[in-house]
Amino acid sequence: MAVKQAAVQELQGRMADAGHGVIREGHGCVFGFVHPEGSRLTDLAERAGLTKQAVGEVVDDLVRLGYVVRAPDPTDGRAKLVRLTEKGEEALALGNRIFDDIERRWAQQLGEDRMAGLRETLEELHVLLGEPMPAPV
């Protein structure tokens, strides 16, 4: 099993146990890149490295599920911001705690220095490959 697959599988299982079983890996293009004050759909798509249409479908799904809302952009009356609802903020915080727990467990098994080196190497690979990095939470 690939490392990412193992982490995602554990994340989804624990999210489901906490009542968020409808969240799937594809929702990460919103949860991983939305800013606390909200993000425009075009910005989410650019950060996620996906088309506006693809991210729009994910946003529609998350709106239906109650995790995000579309709100007027106070700086541009024509634009909308995608914002997490309280339920979405809770799910994001839980997901972050689960990932932190997974990393902590791996660091205990591999050693802090090796885990820090692994994280640094993966971040460098993201840059080299031109892949988007999730927004800091």
C-alpha positions in Angstrom: 0.0 0.0 0.0 1.3 3.4 -0.9 2.1 5.9 1.9 -0.4 8.4 0.7 -3.1 5.7 0.3 -2.4 4.5 3.8 -2.7 8.0 5.3 -5.9 8.8 3.3 -7.5 5.5 4.2 -6.8 6.1 7.9 -8.0 9.7 7.6 -11.3 8.7 5.9 -11.9 5.9 8.5 -11.4 8.2 11.4 -13.4 11.0 9.8 -16.3 8.5 9.2 -16.1 7.4 12.9 -16.5 11.0 13.9 -19.6 11.5 11.7 -18.0 12.9 8.5 -18.1 9.8 6.4 -19.4 11.7 3.3 -16.0 13.5 3.0 -13.9 11.9 0.3 -10.4 12.4 -1.0 -11.6 14.6 -3.9 -12.9 17.2 -1.4 -9.3 18.0 -0.6 -9.1 20.5 -3.4 -11.4 22.7 -1.3 -10.4 21.7 2.3 -6.7 21.8 1.5 -6.7 25.3 -0.2 -9.6 27.4 1.2 -8.5 30.4 3.3 -10.2 31.1 6.6 -11.8 34.3 5.2 -12.9 32.5 2.1 -11.6 31.9 -1.4 -12.8 32.6 -4.9 -13.4 29.5 -7.0 -10.8 30.6 -9.5 -8.2 30.9 -6.7 -9.1 27.4 -5.3 -8.8 25.9 -8.8 -5.4 27.6 -9.4 -4.0 26.5 -6.0 -5.3 22.9 -6.4 -4.0 22.7 -10.0 -7.4 21.8 -11.3 -10.0 23.4 -13.6 -12.5 25.8 -12.4 -15.3 23.5 -13.5 -13.8 20.5 -11.6 -13.5 22.5 -8.4 -16.9 24.0 -8.9 -18.4 20.5 -8.9 -16.7 19.8 -5.6 -17.9 23.0 -4.1 -21.5 22.2 -5.3 -21.2 18.8 -3.5 -19.8 20.4 -0.3 -22.5 23.0 -0.3 -25.1 20.3 -0.6 -23.4 18.4 2.3 -23.3 21.6 4.4 -19.6 22.0 4.6 -19.2 25.2 2.6 -21.3 28.2 1.5 -21.0 30.6 -1.3 -21.0 34.2 0.0 -20.7 37.6 -1.7 -17.2 38.9 -2.0 -17.1 42.2 0.0 -14.4 43.5 -2.4 -16.3 42.7 -5.6 -20.1 42.5 -5.7 -20.0 40.3 -8.8 -17.8 37.6 -7.2 -18.5 34.9 -4.7 -16.3 33.5 -1.9 -16.3 29.9 -0.9 -16.3 29.7 2.9 -16.4 26.9 5.3 -19.4 26.6 7.5 -19.1 25.7 11.1 -19.5 22.1 10.1 -16.7 22.5 7.5 -14.4 24.2 10.0 -15.0 21.3 12.5 -14.2 18.8 9.7 -11.1 20.6 8.7 -9.8 20.9 12.2 -10.5 17.2 12.8 -8.7 16.3 9.6 -5.7 18.4 10.6 -5.6 16.7 14.0 -5.8 13.3 12.4 -2.9 14.1 10.0 -0.9 15.5 12.9 -1.5 12.3 14.8 -0.5 10.2 11.9 2.7 12.2 11.4 3.4 12.1 15.2 3.1 8.3 15.1 5.3 8.0 12.1 7.9 10.2 13.8 7.9 8.0 16.8 8.6 5.0 14.6 11.1 6.6 12.3 12.6 9.2 14.5 12.0 13.0 14.6 15.0 13.8 12.4 14.1 11.3 9.7 10.5 12.5 9.6 11.6 16.1 9.4 13.9 15.2 6.5 11.0 13.3 4.8 8.7 16.3 5.1 11.4 18.7 3.7 12.1 16.3 0.8 8.5 16.0 -0.1 8.0 19.8 0.0 11.0 20.1 -2.4 9.5 17.5 -4.7 6.3 19.5 -4.8 8.2 22.6 -6.0 10.3 20.6 -8.5 7.2 19.0 -10.0 5.2 22.2 -10.0 2.5 20.7 -7.8 0.3 22.9 -5.6 1.0 23.0 -1.9 -2.0 23.2 0.5 -2.6 26.5 2.2 -1.3 26.7 5.7 -3.9 26.2 8.3 
